[in-house]
Amino acid sequence: MAYQTTNPYTNEVVKTYENATADEIEASLAQAQKLYKQWRNDPVSSRIPVLRKLAQIFRDETDDLAKVLTTEMGKLFIEAQGEVQLCAMIADYYAEHAEDLLKPRKIESIAGDAQLENHPLGVLMAVEPWNFPYYQMMRIFAPNFAVGDPIVYKHAAITPAAALAFEDAVKRAGAPAGALKNLFLSYDQVSTVVSDKRVQGVALTGSERGGVAVAEEAGKHLKKTTMELGGVDAFIVAHDANMDDVKAIAPRARLYNAGQVCTSSKRFIVTANHYDEFLESLKAAFASVKMGDPMDPKTTLAPMNSRKAKEKLQKQVDEALTNGATAYYVHEPIDSDGQFFMPTILTDITKDNPAYGKEMFGPVAQVYKVADDDEAVALANDADYGLGGIVFAGSAEAGAELASRIETGMVFVNTFFSSLPELEFGGVKRSGFGRELGQTGISSFVNQELVVKREHPNDNEAGGLVLPHKF
């Protein structure tokens, strides 16, 4: 696997990186394991200052850190700045709340004075994607650093500079050696790390194929895992939706980050009374985008992350059209060698079309017409994935009732999807399992150790498998 920075706007190969050696992997795991043993009995409070300093670094160096993202995967500079700021918020959140979130939980029991204590689980392996290079790492690093779990990680092959920039920020924040180590690993080396007995858990965000491969390896070695594997999120326009609100949000829900977001709206499911109006408004929005230099504040649609991704998406669109879909709108080509994909709207996608229920990772919208709200929910649920979703209805209450019927991990009613440190993130079905962020996120890789104490044993009291008389 070649780790290489290639600017998708200029196609310039900026730098290539060598894979980690076996000796580097061993040294990293040994150092991480040594730190875990040291951290095992240290208080959470001892690690909080590092998180506060890390948040400050991300705020103070926003522009420099953001430029790395724009250069490597083409993200609009303004969106890259937003990602960096979100990372600061996550670090601050766990600095502020980790001690409370990890405090022991008392349990009423006849067995004695019982409590669940949250201790570090051990060394973790993280496998992270290219579309939000810092945010994905901060999502796993901040809570688990607070817990006391050291992390070794493999980042995406096309964002090596971002991987190193994140690691460097953590070091400069004062994290001890072994707390976080980037490794440029091949697929075989990932399996080697996952299977190592010092690694106690694996967190992955990425493709379904990658998730299956890593989860299989982790399962063979009984390692705890969390998986976030993308989705085909529905954007439901209910019969009583406020169309002014819909028109304001729908284009952003598909085109943010050039449509390369796991939780972006991929399937627009629109009731018949709004269908024609919705298509016209979405077409107008897609036609108005300005493609160009992602560093230019006037640019509103960035290039895709790579030529490979662009070609894959084009193949999916072509296959959909061959099998009966209609290209309701395709943006006029632009004069650029950058990896831009022309915003496209597909309609008339039937269930036997290969595009039905498949994730298209880029600026392509699938639009479906349904008779009513019940049919909208049924169509939303007719998918193998369940990560997120958006519902627009006449009232928040009505929208929430529809949302609760959707088989997915997250739904946003009458608003744009959000990712904030206090909101648990994750999905169901083939979108994965487990949650990151919030309280659940910090609990994903802890040893919830039960401690029961009493001054003296009492043979007359029994619970569970304890017998009522002496053996």
N, C-alpha and C positions, 0 to 999 in steps of 0.2 A: 504494500500500500504506500503510495507516494504522498507524503505530506507537503503540500505546496500552496503558496499564496499566489493566486492569479486574479488580477483585477477584472471583474466581469464587464466593466464599462469600457476599458481600454484593451482588454485581452493580454495585458502585460504580465508575464511571469515575474513576480517580484522576488520570491525566494523559495528554495526547496530545502527540506529538512530530512535528516537521516532518521531511520527507525531506531528505537531504543535497543540496546544490546542486552543479552541475558544477564550480564553483570550489573548493568544499570537497573534492571527490573528487580533483581535480588537485593541490591543495596537499598532501593526505595522501599520495598516491602519490609526489610529488616528494620529500617529507620522508623517506619510507620508503626510497626509492632512494638518497638521499644517505647515510642511516645505513648501508645495506648496503655501500656503497663504503668507508665508514669501518671497518665491522666486518670486512670481507673478510680482513684480515690481522691482526686483533687476536686474542689468545689466548682460548680458552674461559674461562680463569680470570678474565678481566676482567669477565665477566658473572655469575659465580657469586654475589657478594654481593647482587645484586638479588633473585635467587631465594630466598636465605635470608631476606631482609627481607620478601619477599612472603609466604612461609610464615608468618612471625611475625604479619603483619597479619591473615591469615586465622584464625590461632589466637586472637589478642587480640580480634578483632572478630566472633567467631563469631555471637553472638546478633543483632547489628545486620545483618550480611550475610544471615543466615538469614531474618530477618523480611521482607526484600525478596522472597525466593523465595515465601514463604507468601502474601504479599499479591498477587503477580503471577500465580502459576499454581496456587495452592491447596495446595501441598505441606505435609504435616504439619510442624509446626515442628521436631519431634524429627528427622524425616528431613532437613529443610533444614539443621539443625545438622550432621548427619552428612555431608552433601554439602560443606559448608564445610570441615570437618575433613579430608575426603579431598583437597580441593584443596591444603591445607597439606602433606599427605603427598607429593603429586605434586611440588610445588615443592621440597620437601626432598630427594626422591629424585634429581632431576636436579642439584640443587646438589651432592649428594654423589658422584654417579656419572658426570656428563656428561664430565668430562675423560678418564676411563678409557674410556668407551664411544666416544669420538670420537678416541682416539689412533690414529696411523698403523698400518697393518697391513703387516708385512714380507711379501714374496713371494720365494720362491726361484726364480731364473730365470737362464738362461745369457745373457740380454740385459745383465745388470749388477746393480747394487744397486737393487732395485725395492721400492716401497712404495705403498700406497693411502693418500692423505691425505684427510681429511674436511673440506671447506670449505663455507661457506655457499652455498646455491643462489641466493638472491635474495629479493625481496619475495614474500610468500605472501598468498593470499586465503582466508579461512575463512568458511564458511557454517554456522551452528550452530543447533540446535533449542531449544525451550522447556522440555523436560522435565527437563533438568539444566543450567540456564543457566550456572553457574560451572564445574562439572566438565567439561562439554564444551569450554569455552574453555581451561581449564587443561591439558587433555589435549593440545591443539595448541600452546598458548603456551609452556609450560615447556620442553619439549625443543627447540623451534625457537628460542626465545630463547637457549638455551645454544649452539646451533649458530651463531647469528648471522643468522637470517632474520627480518627485520621482517615484521609481519602487519597487514593491514587486514582488518576483518571485518564481516559482516552477521549480526546476531543475529535471532532470531524476532521477528515483529511484536508479539507479546503480552508479551514480556519486555524492553522497552527499559530499564527502570530497572536490571535485573540487568546488562545489557550495559554501562551507564554505570558501575555500581558496580565491576565487574571492571576496567574501564579505569582508573578512579580509583585502585584499589588498586595497580595496576601502576605508575602514575605516582608514587604516594607511596612505593613501594618503591625508587624511584631510577632507573627505566628512562629512558633518554634519549628525547627527542622523536622520534617516528617508529617506535619499537619496537612499539607496539600502538595501532591507531586504530580506534575504532568508527565505522561509517558507517550511518546509517539509509537504506538503499537500496531503490529499487523493483526489480522483476524486470528491467526493461530496464537499469537502472544496474548490476546485478550482471553482466550480459553485457558492459557497457562496461568494467568493472574487470577481468574475467577476460581479455578480449581485449587489454588494454593490454600493450605489449611489456615494461614493467618488471616485470610479475607473472610469476613463474616456476613457480608451483605453486598448486594449489587443493585444499583439504581441506573435505569436506562431510560432515556428519552430518544425516540427515533422511529424508524420504520417498523412495520409489522415483521418483516423478514428478519431484521436485526434483533428485534425483541424475542422472536421465537428461538433464534440461535443461542442468544445469551441466556434466556430463561431455561433452555434445555440443559446447557452446561451447568448453570447454577443448581438446577433441580437434581442433577446427578450427584452433586456434592452437598446437597441439603443446605444451600445458602438462601437466606431470606432475600426477596427481591421486590422492587417496585418497578412498574413498567408504564410508560406513557407513549402510546404508539400511533397517535394521529387519529383522524376521524373524517366523517363526511357530514359535518354539522349542518343542521337544518335551521333556516330562517323562515319562521312561519308568519305569514301575513293573514291574520284572522279576519273574519267577515266585517268586524266593526273597528278595524285598525284605523288610527289616524294617519292618513297617507302622507301628510306633510312630515311627520316624524319618520315614517318609513323611508321616504325619499332622502332624508338627511343622513340616515345611518346605513342603509343597504349598500351603497357603493364602498364606503369605508370598510364595511364588514367583509367585503370580498377582496379589496385592492390593497389594504394595509400590508406593509412589508412585501409588496408585489404579490399578494395572495399566498405567500409562503408561511402560513401560520396554521398550526394544528387545529386551533379553535376558530379559524376564520369560517365564515358561512360559505359552504360549498353548494348547498341545495336550497334554493329559494322556493318555498312551497306557498302558493298564493291562491286565496279563494277566488272563485270565478268573477265575483263582482269587482275585484281590484286588478285582475290579471293584466288586461290591456294597458291600463294606466301605469302599472308597475313596470312592465316591459319598456314602455316609452321613456319613463324617467330613468331607468337603469341604462338604457341605450345612450341617452343624453349625457349621463354622468361618465360613462365609459369613453364616449367620443371626446370629452373635454379634457382628458388627462394630458399632461405634458411630460413626455419622456425625454430624458437627457442626462446630463452629468448629475449623479446623486449628491454631489457636494453643493450644487446650485440650489438655493432656496426656492427658485421658481419651478424646479422639477417636482412633479407630483407622483410619478410612477417610476420606480427604480428598475434596473435590469434584473433578470433572474440571477441566481447565484452562480450558474455555470452553463456552459454550452450543453453539457450532458443533461442537465435538468430541463433545459429548454427543449431539447430534442425529444426527451421522454414525454413531455407534456404535449408536444405537437403530435406525436404518435397516438396518444390517447384521444385527442380531438379528432384526428383523421379516422380513427377506428369508430368513434361514436357516429360520425357523419356517414361512414360507409354502411353502418347498421341502422340508418333511418333517422338519426337526429337532424334537426334543422339548425343551421347557423343563422340565428336571428340577427346577430350583429358581429362583425369582425372589424376591428379598428384598421384604418388605412395604414399601410406600411410606412415606416419612417426611415430616413437616411442616416443609419448608424450601424456600426459594426459591433456595438454592444449587445449583450445577450438579452435584448428586450423581446418579450412575448406580447403580441398585439392583444389587448383586452377583447375577450370573446364571450358571447352569450349563446348558450345552447338551449333549445327547446325541443319538445316532442321526443323526449327520451323515454322509451318504453322499457318494461321490466326485462325484456330479453336483450336489451342493448348492453354491451360490455361496460359502458360508462355508468350504468345504473348502480348506485351504491358504491362506486369507486371514488377514491380520493384523487382529485386533480389539484396538484400543489403548484398553483400559480394563478394568474388573473383570468380564470375561466369560470363563468357562472352557469350553473344548471338551473333552469327555471321550470317549475311544474305547476300546472293548473289543477285545482281540486274544487269539488262542489261546495264543501263546507268545512267547518273547523274539525269535525270528527275525522273526516277523510284526511285532513292535513296532519293530524296526530298519527293516524295509521300509517301514512306514507313516511313520516319522520322516523317511525319505529321500524319500518321495513328496511333495515340496514344491519350489517354485521358489526358496525361500530357504534359507539355511544360516548363521545367525549364531551361536547358542549352543545350549545344551541341558543337561539334568540327567538323570542315570541313578541310580536306586536299585536296588541288587542286594544279594545276601547277603553279599558281600565286596567290598572295594575292588578287588581283582584282577579278579573276575568283572565288576564294573561297568566297569572300564577296558577290558576286552576288547570289551564292547558299545559303549562310547564310541568306540573307535577305528574302528568300522564305520559310524559316523554321518557323513554328509556335511555337516559344519558347521565353523565356525571355532573354537569353544570348547565344551568339555563339562566339567561338574562332577559328580563321582561321590560319591554319598552325602553331599552337602552343598549348601548354598545357593550360588547364583551369586555371584561376587565380582568386583569391579573394584579392582585395586590397582596402584600405579605400576609394579611390576616385571613385571606380567602383560600380554603383548601382547593387544590387543583388535581384533577384526575378523572378517569373515565371508567366505563364498564364495557362488557362484551370484548371485541377484539381491539378496543382502544386501550386495553391494559387494565391494571389493577394497582391498588395503593394510592396514596395521596401525598402531595408535596405542599409545602407552605402551611400557614396556620398552626393550630394545635396538633392536628393529625400529622402534619409533616414532620414536626419535631419528635413525634413518637414512633416514627416508622422504623428507626434502627436504634432502639434502646433495649436494654435488658431490664424488663419489668420484674424485678426481684421481690418476691414475697418474703417478708420477715415477720415472724410471729414470736412474741415473747410473753413470758409470765414468770413470776418469781419462783413458783414451785409447780410441779406437775399435779394434776387433780384427776385421780383415777375414776371419780364418779361422774365426770363430764366426758361426753363423747361427741364426736362429729366426724362426718366423712367416713373414712375407713377405720377409724379408731374404735376398738371393741369396748363395750361397757364394763368389762371385767378384766382383771389381770390375765395375761397369757399363762 
